[in-house]
């Protein structure tokens, strides 16, 4: 007799997916909105990616991420993997004045400083700590 793995398979596939969330009104993508809830409740996503549209202040971002984590766990899922589209240079989603600007790869290379490679890691840590 075949085993029905639809529910288990759906959750397993969702755990491998990382999604960003949108909003249909001003301010909506910086909070837990219908789109974000649907990603967790229906798509069973395993992670979220923070884009520029999701960032307002550090406190709001921290609250939003905490709310998303709580929702995932309350639905019986693992905590979400959280990523930020933060490449440095022109692609900086966590920007001043609330966050420290990340240098581009070119800026790091042009510095010709062997210790400069650690700067983005340090800045990422500083920007993301509570």
C-alpha positions in Angstrom: 0.0 0.0 0.0 1.5 3.4 -1.0 2.2 5.9 1.8 0.5 9.3 1.6 3.3 11.8 2.0 1.6 14.9 0.6 1.5 16.8 3.9 5.0 15.8 4.8 6.3 16.4 1.4 4.8 19.9 1.2 6.4 20.8 4.5 9.8 19.4 3.4 9.7 21.3 0.2 8.7 24.5 2.0 11.6 24.1 4.4 14.0 24.4 1.5 12.5 27.7 0.3 13.5 31.2 1.2 11.1 34.0 0.3 10.8 37.7 0.7 7.4 39.3 1.5 5.6 42.2 -0.1 2.9 44.5 1.1 -0.1 46.1 -0.7 -0.1 49.3 1.4 2.5 51.7 2.7 4.2 50.2 5.7 2.8 46.7 5.1 6.1 45.1 4.0 7.7 46.2 7.3 5.2 44.3 9.4 3.7 40.8 9.5 1.1 41.2 6.8 -1.2 38.8 4.9 1.6 37.9 2.4 4.1 37.1 5.2 1.5 35.0 7.0 0.6 33.1 3.9 4.2 32.2 3.2 4.4 30.6 6.7 0.9 29.2 6.9 0.4 27.9 3.4 3.8 27.6 1.7 5.5 26.3 4.9 8.6 28.3 4.0 11.8 27.5 5.9 13.3 31.0 5.6 12.7 34.6 4.7 14.9 37.1 3.1 14.9 40.7 4.2 14.8 43.2 1.3 15.0 47.0 1.4 11.2 47.2 1.4 11.1 45.3 4.7 13.4 47.6 6.6 12.3 50.7 8.5 14.0 51.0 11.9 16.1 48.4 13.8 13.4 48.0 16.4 10.6 47.5 13.9 12.7 45.0 11.9 13.5 43.1 15.1 9.8 43.0 16.2 8.7 41.9 12.7 11.3 39.1 12.6 10.4 38.0 16.1 6.7 37.9 15.1 7.5 35.9 12.0 9.6 33.4 14.1 6.8 33.1 16.7 4.2 32.4 14.0 6.4 29.7 12.4 7.0 28.0 15.8 3.3 28.3 16.8 2.5 26.5 13.5 4.7 23.6 14.6 7.5 24.4 12.3 11.2 25.0 12.8 12.4 28.6 13.5 12.9 30.5 10.2 16.3 30.9 8.6 16.7 34.7 8.1 18.8 36.2 5.3 19.4 39.8 4.2 20.0 40.9 0.7 23.1 42.7 1.8 26.0 42.6 -0.7 27.7 45.9 0.0 28.3 48.8 -2.3 25.1 49.5 -4.3 23.2 46.6 -2.8 22.8 47.7 0.8 19.4 47.0 2.4 20.4 47.9 5.9 21.3 51.6 5.4 22.3 54.6 7.5 21.2 56.3 9.7 20.0 53.2 11.5 22.6 50.7 10.2 26.3 50.9 9.2 27.0 51.0 5.5 28.7 47.9 4.0 31.6 48.6 1.7 31.6 47.1 -1.8 34.0 44.3 -2.8 35.9 46.9 -4.9 36.3 49.2 -1.9 37.6 46.3 0.2 40.0 45.2 -2.6 41.2 48.7 -3.3 42.1 49.1 0.3 44.9 46.5 -0.2 44.5 45.7 3.5 44.6 42.0 4.3 42.5 42.7 7.4 39.8 44.5 5.4 38.2 41.2 4.5 36.9 40.9 8.0 35.2 44.3 8.0 32.0 43.2 6.2 31.7 40.3 8.7 32.1 42.6 11.7 29.6 45.1 10.2 27.1 42.4 9.5 27.4 41.3 13.1 27.0 44.8 14.4 24.0 45.5 12.2 22.2 42.3 13.2 22.8 42.0 16.9 19.9 42.8 19.2 
